[in-house]
Amino acid sequence: MTPQMQINFWKYLFGAGVFGLILCSILIMITLYLVNSKVQQQRKLSLRDQNIEPVSRFGGIGLYWGFLGVLLLLWWIPVEKQLIGLEYLPQNRLAGMCIGGLLAWGLGFVDDVIDLRARWKLTGQIILSVLAIGLGFEINTIQVPVLQIINLGPWSWPITILWIVGVINAINLIDGLDGLASGLVIIALACFGILCLWQGQYSLLILIFVLVGVTLGFWLFNRPQASIFMGDSGSMFLGYVMALLSIWVTDLPGRGPSALPLLILAVPILDTGFALFRRFFKGIPFYSADKDHLHHRLIARGFSATQAMLALVGFSTLFGVIALMAYRITNFLGFSFLLGLSLAYILLYWLGYEVIRSPLSSIKEQTDHRKRRNLLLSLSEQIEEFFAKDPDSESVFRSFHFWTKLAGVSRFEVRINNKIVSQSGTEDPLHRILSFRQGSCAMLLALDESSLITDSDFKGNLLESGSMALMRRLEQLELN
């Protein structure tokens, strides 16, 4: 490549990235202006949400349609002939990136609007993975850290589906803090871009620069304090394209994809893998959201939202540097994963996860937690009968007090016609407040942040159903 060709090469790439940033920013501003507040209000705030005020969850519109818009622009607008271009890419894989990305975005958008059940989302993600395999993203062989190339044979499809579904959910689950998921994606894309440059996959760099541009354009609106969230539409789209890029970038002739993406995407994979282990260990469903992710722990240690985001992006950068060193220094490949595991252990230990620091005592504690949770579930399934056995309001309040203590409620207050008729516990301005109303009866519940660590969405739904059952019972007693 002559010096002038190199200049044109980088101009083309940076131009594609800038177009992505501008188009994504414009789409997000339009979304913020036109989004229907009534649609936003259909989705209830979760106990694990960091932002109390409602924030638009449709940032995925800017991410996907910004990405597609720039690709169409690069495809149709004539430019000076380059040594790179979308036409040099395998068209089946390019179609898989665009069509599959659209379906991933659509699946997430439906979930943002109507809140799909976990099994339907998982089914959709598996279908997306099969589509990706059909369009050329099958992992047939893999190079493991001990420098062996393993032919997966009949395990090819299951491993590919597991990887794609896993990365989609890893990006989705890490998206719980302003600017975090998009920041981690930018770091990963930078690592993939460096690998492409070293390998001479120059045309693939176009896709990476466009994705960096649109993700950076979104991040400018999503950094703390966020004015918009990517929502499931954005996280599923980014997770899908990151899974496909990780296969595409490392899929070298005669070697197959390497295990380096495990290091490049280590932070979201670690957060998701440990979340699944943690939930299994605590006896709660794997799909039941909690408030014990890496970023939650950082905030509990006194980090601000910005500091927590930067800390995890910094750890992700360290993992990425280890992966790049493993690629350049052949003899370092095996040690890189040992170093990565050590870094992951240090991170989890530093964040104070009990199962890492004190596994034996943690096992006993989680056994007690399962018993309390099972009792709470059993009572909640029969909450109407639980309150119906009490003949007067005083007895009902005693039963409710027992039930709220089991649920970790630090204080409750019951008002009828704006008059306090029962209360328990002391006020604390740091506690999370939930309020429910039915007729003339109103309920306030206060929860310490520590009680929300496990199963927060499950607990929120249970507290709502229990409070409504109590208020219905009080109305019945008042009528009688």
Rosetta blueprint (number, residue, H / E / L):
1 M L
2 T L
3 P H
4 Q H
5 M H
6 Q H
7 I H
8 N H
9 F H
10 W H
11 K H
12 Y H
13 L H
14 F H
15 G H
16 A H
17 G H
18 V H
19 F H
20 G H
21 L H
22 I H
23 L H
24 C H
25 S H
26 I H
27 L H
28 I H
29 M H
30 I H
31 T H
32 L H
33 Y H
34 L H
35 V L
36 N L
37 S H
38 K H
39 V H
40 Q H
41 Q H
42 Q L
43 R L
44 K L
45 L L
46 S L
47 L L
48 R L
49 D L
50 Q L
51 N L
52 I L
53 E L
54 P L
55 V L
56 S E
57 R L
58 F L
59 G L
60 G H
61 I H
62 G H
63 L H
64 Y H
65 W H
66 G H
67 F H
68 L H
69 G H
70 V H
71 L H
72 L H
73 L H
74 L H
75 W H
76 W H
77 I L
78 P L
79 V L
80 E L
81 K L
82 Q L
83 L L
84 I L
85 G L
86 L H
87 E H
88 Y H
89 L L
90 P L
91 Q H
92 N H
93 R H
94 L H
95 A H
96 G H
97 M H
98 C H
99 I H
100 G H
101 G H
102 L H
103 L H
104 A H
105 W H
106 G H
107 L H
108 G H
109 F H
110 V H
111 D H
112 D H
113 V H
114 I H
115 D L
116 L L
117 R L
118 A H
119 R H
120 W H
121 K H
122 L H
123 T H
124 G H
125 Q H
126 I H
127 I H
128 L H
129 S H
130 V H
131 L H
132 A H
133 I H
134 G H
135 L L
136 G L
137 F L
138 E L
139 I L
140 N L
141 T E
142 I E
143 Q E
144 V L
145 P L
146 V L
147 L L
148 Q L
149 I E
150 I E
151 N E
152 L L
153 G H
154 P H
155 W H
156 S H
157 W H
158 P H
159 I H
160 T H
161 I H
162 L H
163 W H
164 I H
165 V H
166 G H
167 V H
168 I H
169 N H
170 A H
171 I H
172 N H
173 L H
174 I H
175 D L
176 G L
177 L L
178 D L
179 G L
180 L H
181 A H
182 S H
183 G H
184 L H
185 V H
186 I H
187 I H
188 A H
189 L H
190 A H
191 C H
192 F H
193 G H
194 I H
195 L H
196 C H
197 L H
198 W H
199 Q H
200 G L
201 Q L
202 Y H
203 S H
204 L H
205 L H
206 I H
207 L H
208 I H
209 F H
210 V H
211 L H
212 V H
213 G H
214 V H
215 T H
216 L H
217 G H
218 F H
219 W H
220 L H
221 F H
222 N H
223 R L
224 P L
225 Q L
226 A L
227 S L
228 I E
229 F L
230 M L
231 G H
232 D H
233 S H
234 G H
235 S H
236 M H
237 F H
238 L H
239 G H
240 Y H
241 V H
242 M H
243 A H
244 L H
245 L H
246 S H
247 I H
248 W H
249 V H
250 T H
251 D L
252 L E
253 P L
254 G L
255 R L
256 G E
257 P L
258 S E
259 A L
260 L H
261 P H
262 L H
263 L H
264 I H
265 L L
266 A H
267 V H
268 P H
269 I H
270 L H
271 D H
272 T H
273 G H
274 F H
275 A H
276 L H
277 F H
278 R H
279 R H
280 F H
281 F H
282 K H
283 G L
284 I L
285 P L
286 F L
287 Y L
288 S L
289 A L
290 D L
291 K L
292 D L
293 H L
294 L H
295 H H
296 H H
297 R H
298 L H
299 I H
300 A H
301 R L
302 G L
303 F L
304 S L
305 A H
306 T H
307 Q H
308 A H
309 M H
310 L H
311 A H
312 L H
313 V H
314 G H
315 F H
316 S H
317 T H
318 L H
319 F H
320 G H
321 V H
322 I H
323 A H
324 L H
325 M H
326 A H
327 Y H
328 R H
329 I L
330 T H
331 N H
332 F H
333 L H
334 G H
335 F H
336 S H
337 F H
338 L H
339 L H
340 G H
341 L H
342 S H
343 L H
344 A H
345 Y H
346 I H
347 L H
348 L H
349 Y H
350 W H
351 L L
352 G L
353 Y L
354 E H
355 V H
356 I H
357 R H
358 S L
359 P H
360 L H
361 S H
362 S H
363 I H
364 K H
365 E H
366 Q H
367 T H
368 D H
369 H H
370 R H
371 K H
372 R H
373 R H
374 N H
375 L H
376 L H
377 L H
378 S H
379 L H
380 S H
381 E H
382 Q L
383 I H
384 E H
385 E H
386 F H
387 F H
388 A H
389 K L
390 D L
391 P L
392 D L
393 S H
394 E H
395 S H
396 V H
397 F H
398 R H
399 S H
400 F H
401 H H
402 F H
403 W H
404 T H
405 K H
406 L H
407 A H
408 G L
409 V E
410 S E
411 R E
412 F E
413 E E
414 V E
415 R E
416 I E
417 N L
418 N L
419 K E
420 I E
421 V E
422 S E
423 Q E
424 S E
425 G L
426 T L
427 E L
428 D L
429 P L
430 L L
431 H L
432 R E
433 I E
434 L E
435 S E
436 F E
437 R E
438 Q E
439 G L
440 S L
441 C E
442 A E
443 M E
444 L E
445 L E
446 A E
447 L E
448 D L
449 E H
450 S H
451 S H
452 L H
453 I L
454 T L
455 D L
456 S H
457 D H
458 F H
459 K H
460 G H
461 N H
462 L H
463 L H
464 E H
465 S H
466 G H
467 S H
468 M H
469 A H
470 L H
471 M H
472 R H
473 R H
474 L H
475 E H
476 Q H
477 L H
478 E H
479 L H
480 N L
